[in-house]
Amino acid sequence: MVASHSDNSESELERGIVGVFREYYGDDSSSYHHYLSVKTVNPWGMNISFLSGAEGSALMIRNITQDDVVLLESFKHELSDRSRELFCPYPWDDPDKLREAITAAVRKSIEFKDIPELGVAIADSYQGKGLGFLAVRILQEVAKNLKKDAIELTTALSNHGGWSTYLKAGFIYTGDIKNPLEVDATLAVLGQVSTERYRQERQMVCIINRKKQQEIMSYLELKRELHTGVL
């Protein structure tokens, strides 16, 4: 049974997330629905419990808090060198810079943006279970609930698994972009932070508000040009 609020009313976001889990479980949805608990007061108060698949682990999805900084720092030990290279908005090899970057990311997690930037990393031991696609689809439902116009992401040219996942989730390729690594890309373009590492990546976007598609695509083109200018 899907758990909801105490007044037994489901929010629009809850209904959307339940629909995502029906996609995730597919033909087995009837076998797993009684393990699923979705409680979402709002996008900043989510608490979801579920099984990761046949004989899978019991997992929970929730919002991060300031108390999670140490936990997030330890996440690097759950990633192989290859995974760290593919998911590198953080300076994994510098403990002081890592804590500073993660602390800033946690603080920014509650900020609203017109075009949110999406990033997903799955611990190596949990890869291959469809959790990356599940995370992306849930984040899409959150963006829709927040009335966002689009979701932007970039992915390494060698990240073939991520590329397939994002295409499956409805993202489209907009062009290659030179991305600063181990820092906030937007702050780097504004000159507020600096880095010596850059990488050519694929820029992708999921359009939510079709009425603003031309405006969004123009913004993303400008961003690619600005990123090229910081090199």
C-alpha positions in Angstrom: 0.0 0.0 0.0 1.2 3.5 -0.8 1.4 5.6 2.4 0.2 9.2 2.1 -0.7 12.0 4.5 -2.7 11.4 7.6 -5.8 12.8 6.0 -5.5 10.1 3.3 -5.2 12.8 0.5 -2.4 12.4 -2.1 -0.6 15.4 -3.3 0.0 15.8 -7.0 3.7 15.2 -6.5 3.0 11.9 -4.7 0.8 10.7 -7.5 3.5 11.6 -10.0 6.2 9.7 -8.0 3.9 6.7 -7.6 3.6 6.7 -11.3 7.3 6.7 -11.7 7.6 3.6 -9.5 5.0 1.8 -11.6 7.4 2.5 -14.6 10.4 1.3 -12.5 8.8 -2.0 -11.5 7.0 -2.5 -14.8 5.1 -5.8 -15.0 6.2 -6.6 -11.4 4.5 -3.5 -10.0 1.7 -5.5 -8.3 4.3 -7.6 -6.5 6.1 -4.6 -5.0 3.5 -1.9 -4.4 3.0 -3.0 -0.7 6.7 -2.2 -0.1 6.4 1.4 -1.4 5.8 4.3 0.9 5.6 7.8 -0.6 5.3 10.8 1.8 5.9 14.2 0.2 4.7 17.3 2.0 6.4 19.2 -0.7 9.6 18.8 -2.9 11.7 19.8 0.2 10.1 17.3 2.5 10.2 14.0 0.6 10.5 10.6 2.3 10.2 7.5 0.1 10.8 3.9 1.0 11.0 1.1 -1.6 12.7 -2.1 -2.7 15.3 -1.8 -5.5 13.9 -4.8 -7.4 13.6 -8.6 -7.1 15.3 -9.6 -3.9 16.7 -6.0 -3.8 17.7 -3.8 -0.9 15.3 -1.7 1.1 16.2 1.9 0.2 15.0 5.4 1.2 15.0 8.7 -0.7 14.9 11.9 1.3 16.1 15.4 1.1 19.6 16.2 2.3 20.2 18.5 5.4 23.2 20.4 6.8 23.8 17.4 9.0 24.6 15.2 6.0 27.9 16.9 5.0 30.0 14.2 6.7 27.9 11.5 5.2 28.2 13.0 1.7 32.0 13.3 2.2 32.2 9.5 2.9 30.3 8.9 -0.4 33.6 9.1 -2.2 34.5 5.7 -0.7 31.5 4.2 -2.5 32.7 5.3 -5.9 35.4 3.7 -8.0 38.1 5.9 -9.6 36.1 5.5 -12.9 32.9 6.7 -11.2 34.6 9.7 -9.5 36.0 10.7 -12.9 32.6 10.6 -14.5 30.9 12.4 -11.6 33.4 15.2 -10.8 31.8 18.4 -9.6 33.7 17.7 -6.4 37.5 17.7 -5.7 37.5 14.1 -4.3 41.2 14.0 -3.6 41.4 17.2 -1.5 39.6 16.7 1.9 39.4 20.4 2.7 38.1 21.5 -0.7 35.7 18.6 -0.8 34.1 19.6 2.5 33.9 23.2 1.3 32.3 22.1 -2.0 29.8 19.7 -0.4 28.8 22.3 2.2 28.1 24.8 -0.5 26.2 22.2 -2.5 24.0 21.4 0.5 23.3 25.0 1.1 22.4 25.6 -2.6 20.1 22.6 -2.7 17.1 24.6 -1.5 17.7 27.5 -4.0 15.2 27.8 -6.9 16.5 28.2 -10.4 14.7 28.8 -13.7 16.6 25.9 -15.3 17.9 23.5 -12.6 21.1 21.6 -13.3 20.8 17.9 -12.7 23.5 15.5 -11.4 23.2 11.9 -10.5 25.7 9.5 -9.0 25.1 5.9 -7.9 27.4 4.0 -5.6 29.2 1.3 -7.5 27.6 -1.5 -5.5 24.2 -0.3 -6.5 24.8 0.3 -10.2 23.0 -1.8 -12.8 19.7 -1.8 -10.9 17.9 1.0 -12.8 18.4 3.4 -9.9 19.9 6.1 -12.0 16.9 6.2 -14.3 14.6 6.1 -11.3 16.4 9.1 -9.7 16.2 11.1 -12.9 12.5 10.4 -13.3 11.7 11.4 -9.7 13.7 14.6 -10.2 11.7 15.3 -13.3 8.5 15.0 -11.3 9.9 17.4 -8.7 10.8 19.9 -11.4 7.3 19.7 -12.9 5.8 20.2 -9.4 8.0 23.3 -8.9 6.7 24.7 -12.3 10.2 24.7 -13.7 10.7 25.3 -17.4 13.4 22.8 -18.1 16.2 20.7 -16.5 19.7 20.9 -17.7 22.6 18.5 -17.4 26.0 17.7 -18.8 27.6 14.3 -19.1 31.0 13.1 -20.1 31.5 12.0 -23.7 32.6 8.6 -22.3 29.6 8.2 -20.0 27.7 5.9 -22.4 25.4 4.5 -19.6 24.4 8.0 -18.5 23.8 9.1 -22.1 21.4 6.2 -22.6 19.7 6.9 -19.3 19.1 10.5 -20.1 17.8 9.8 -23.6 15.4 7.2 -22.2 14.2 9.8 -19.7 13.4 12.3 -22.5 16.4 14.5 -22.5 17.7 15.9 -25.8 21.3 16.7 -26.9 21.9 20.4 -27.5 25.6 20.4 -28.2 29.1 19.9 -26.6 30.2 22.3 -23.9 33.5 22.9 -22.2 32.8 22.3 -18.5 35.0 23.3 -15.6 35.5 20.4 -13.2 35.5 20.2 -9.4 33.8 23.5 -9.1 30.3 25.0 -9.6 30.2 25.6 -13.4 28.0 28.7 -13.2 30.2 30.3 -10.6 33.2 29.5 -12.8 31.7 31.3 -15.8 31.0 34.3 -13.5 34.6 34.4 -12.4 33.7 33.7 -8.8 35.7 30.5 -8.6 38.6 29.1 -10.6 39.8 25.7 -11.7 42.6 24.3 -13.9 40.5 21.3 -15.0 38.1 21.4 -17.9 36.4 18.7 -20.0 34.3 18.6 -23.1 30.9 17.2 -22.3 27.5 16.7 -23.8 25.0 19.3 -22.8 21.4 18.0 -22.6 18.0 19.3 -21.6 14.6 18.1 -20.7 12.0 20.7 -21.8 9.0 21.0 -19.5 7.4 24.2 -20.6 7.1 23.9 -24.4 6.0 27.5 -24.7 9.5 28.6 -23.7 11.5 26.0 -25.7 13.0 28.6 -28.1 14.0 30.8 -25.1 15.5 27.9 -23.3 17.5 26.7 -26.3 18.9 30.2 -26.8 20.0 30.3 -23.2 21.7 27.0 -23.5 23.5 28.1 -26.7 24.7 31.2 -24.9 25.9 29.2 -22.0 28.0 27.0 -24.3 29.5 30.1 -25.8 30.3 31.6 -22.4 31.9 28.4 -21.2 34.1 28.4 -24.3 35.1 31.9 -23.4 36.5 31.0 -19.9 39.0 28.6 -21.4 
